[in-house]
Amino acid sequence: MKKMKTFDQMCLEKLTELGPSTRTEWALAMGYNSPNAYWNVIKNFLRDNLIVKNNKIRPIKYKINNLEVRK
């Protein structure tokens, strides 16, 4: 039986495949024509620390946050 994925899981997997990418590149890879339609998803990921954004370069690039679990 194939396990269903949430939209958020699909978005994070796509970013993992793309590597560091801009909001426009990420939105186009997910099938959106405009990155503005994708902004709420990105905002939620940033709030939950699932992704990080690099403000030091232009255009801003997003990537997966590699948090290590400490025991």
N, C-alpha and C positions, 0 to 999 in steps of 0.2 A: 504494500500500500504506500502510495506516495504521500509524504508529509507536506501539508500546506505551509507556505511561508507568508508572513505578514509583509505589507508594503515596506515597512521600515527595514526588515531583514533583507529584502531584495535591494533596497537602496544602498545599504552598507556593503553588500556583496559586490555591487557594481562599482562602488568607490574603491574597494579592495582590488578589483580587476584593473581599474584605470590607473591607480596610483595617485599621487598628488595631482589634483586637477582643479580648474576654476569651476565656479558655480554654473557657468554656461555650458562647459564641457560635460559636467556631471548631469545637468538637466537634459541635454541633448541625447546623452547615452541612455537615459531613462525614458526617452520618447516624448519629452516636453519640448515645445517650440520656444518657450520663454522661460528664463530662469526665475522670473518673478513668481510663477505658479508653483515653483519648487521651494520657495523661501521658507515657508512654515515648517517643512520637514527638516531643513538644514538648521533652522533656529532651535527646534526641539533637540536635535542631535548635539548642538553646541551646549545647550543647557544641561544635558545629561552627561556631558564629557565623553561622548562616543566618538566625536571627531574633533580635530583642532584646526584652526586656521592660521596661516602664516601672514601676518600683517606687514612683515618687513619687505615683502616684494609686491610689485604690482604687475599684473592683476593678482588679487588675493587667491591663494590656493588652499584647498581643504584636503585633509588626509585623515586616515583612521588614527585614533588615539591609542597607542600601545601602552596601556596601563598594566603594570605587573602586580599580581596579587601577592602581597607580603603576608607571611605567616608568623 
